[in-house]
Amino acid sequence: MQFYEDSLKEYRNLQNSLDTVHRKGKVEGLAEVVKKGIEQGLSDELLVTLAGLTVEEIQRMRLS
């Protein structure tokens, strides 16, 4: 029974790690798309609609 519990714990740890990497990749990809939109002259309002970010987040990205 202990082997099963240890195996299940290891599986859950690995799954959590993969989920974290997946989320991080999505955020980094979204940031790249927003940066390209900024470079192309898209408005804050359009970027908010497309990316689902706030105006403040878009403006911070414009400054960075």
DAKAZI-V284360 format. One record per residue. N is the residue number from 1. RES is the residue in one small letter. PSI is psi in degrees with one decimal (* if undefined). NEAR is the number of other C-alpha atoms within 10 Angstrom. D_FIRST is the distance of its C-alpha to the first C-alpha in whole Angstrom. Layout:
n=N res=RES psi=PSI near=NEAR d_first=D_FIRST
n=N res=RES psi=PSI near=NEAR d_first=D_FIRST
//
This chain:
n=1 res=m psi=-38.1 near=6 d_first=0
n=2 res=q psi=-39.2 near=7 d_first=4
n=3 res=f psi=-43.6 near=8 d_first=5
n=4 res=y psi=-47.2 near=9 d_first=5
n=5 res=e psi=-41.8 near=10 d_first=6
n=6 res=d psi=-41.4 near=11 d_first=9
n=7 res=s psi=-42.6 near=12 d_first=10
n=8 res=l psi=-40.8 near=12 d_first=11
n=9 res=k psi=-43.2 near=12 d_first=12
n=10 res=e psi=-41.7 near=12 d_first=14
n=11 res=y psi=-46.5 near=12 d_first=15
n=12 res=r psi=-40.0 near=12 d_first=17
n=13 res=n psi=-43.3 near=12 d_first=19
n=14 res=l psi=-43.4 near=12 d_first=20
n=15 res=q psi=-42.1 near=12 d_first=21
n=16 res=n psi=-40.5 near=12 d_first=23
n=17 res=s psi=-44.0 near=11 d_first=25
n=18 res=l psi=-40.8 near=12 d_first=26
n=19 res=d psi=-41.5 near=12 d_first=27
n=20 res=t psi=-45.1 near=12 d_first=29
n=21 res=v psi=-40.9 near=12 d_first=31
n=22 res=h psi=-46.1 near=12 d_first=32
n=23 res=r psi=-42.4 near=11 d_first=33
n=24 res=k psi=-40.5 near=12 d_first=35
n=25 res=g psi=-39.4 near=12 d_first=36
n=26 res=k psi=-43.5 near=12 d_first=38
n=27 res=v psi=-44.8 near=12 d_first=39
n=28 res=e psi=-38.7 near=12 d_first=41
n=29 res=g psi=-41.8 near=12 d_first=42
n=30 res=l psi=-42.6 near=16 d_first=43
n=31 res=a psi=-39.8 near=16 d_first=45
n=32 res=e psi=-41.3 near=12 d_first=47
n=33 res=v psi=-42.6 near=15 d_first=48
n=34 res=v psi=-42.5 near=22 d_first=50
n=35 res=k psi=-41.1 near=18 d_first=51
n=36 res=k psi=-37.7 near=12 d_first=53
n=37 res=g psi=-40.3 near=16 d_first=54
n=38 res=i psi=-45.2 near=17 d_first=56
n=39 res=e psi=-32.2 near=10 d_first=57
n=40 res=q psi=-1.8 near=9 d_first=59
n=41 res=g psi=18.8 near=9 d_first=60
n=42 res=l psi=146.3 near=13 d_first=58
n=43 res=s psi=157.9 near=11 d_first=58
n=44 res=d psi=-40.9 near=20 d_first=56
n=45 res=e psi=-42.0 near=12 d_first=56
n=46 res=l psi=-42.3 near=12 d_first=55
n=47 res=l psi=-37.4 near=19 d_first=52
n=48 res=v psi=-45.9 near=16 d_first=51
n=49 res=t psi=-44.9 near=11 d_first=51
n=50 res=l psi=-41.7 near=13 d_first=49
n=51 res=a psi=-18.7 near=13 d_first=47
n=52 res=g psi=20.4 near=12 d_first=46
n=53 res=l psi=171.0 near=16 d_first=47
n=54 res=t psi=162.9 near=14 d_first=49
n=55 res=v psi=-40.2 near=15 d_first=53
n=56 res=e psi=-40.6 near=11 d_first=52
n=57 res=e psi=-40.9 near=12 d_first=49
n=58 res=i psi=-43.9 near=21 d_first=51
n=59 res=q psi=-37.8 near=12 d_first=54
n=60 res=r psi=-38.9 near=10 d_first=52
n=61 res=m psi=-32.9 near=13 d_first=51
n=62 res=r psi=-35.8 near=13 d_first=55
n=63 res=l psi=-19.7 near=6 d_first=56
n=64 res=s psi=* near=6 d_first=53
//
